[in-house]
Amino acid sequence: PDNIKKLLKSPWGELVKTPYLESLRGKKVISIGDVSTLNCLAYSIKPFIAVFDFKFMRKDLHQNEKAVLLKSFPKLQRALNPAGTISKEFVLIAKKLLPTGGAILVDGEEDLTALVFMALNSDFYILYGQPNEGVVVVTPENREIKEKAKIVLEELGII
């Protein structure tokens, strides 16, 4: 697990500040993390797929932030995904949501799940938070990063 956790320590895409999100209106977005998803919603972007765990920096979200997420994504899929891992259960649900959209409420931690969407998909903007730095954006055109994610997850036996 430690070597998996190190994977996203440095950004896998372009590191941007929150106002950049405005440029993604009307595009298909997958957001990973509570704050990334809330930021999208604040910029009137409803992610096609959102992944969150009702936590930020290991602390529970405020009740009003949870309410915003629940109102925006009333039909949540739930997945067990222990910290520092990517579970098979999460991968199955992620694959199921790719054609239809939706949200996954993670029991555990969602930090590494961006890799799953990078590996499975090439038509979406994938966003995840880089703590204390901003938002990482992996564009649909960034095939190199997506191929790298696929190779890593195949080597780990995850996909």
Secondary structure, DSSP 8 states (H G I E B T S, - for coil): -HHHHHTTSS-SSEEE-GGGGGGGTTS-EEEESHHHHHHHHHTT---SEEEE-SEETTEE--HHHHHHHHHH--SEEEEEE-TT---HHHHHHHHHHTTT-EEEEEEE--TTTHHHHHHH-SSSEEEEEETTTEEEEE-TT-HHHHHHHHHHHHHTT--
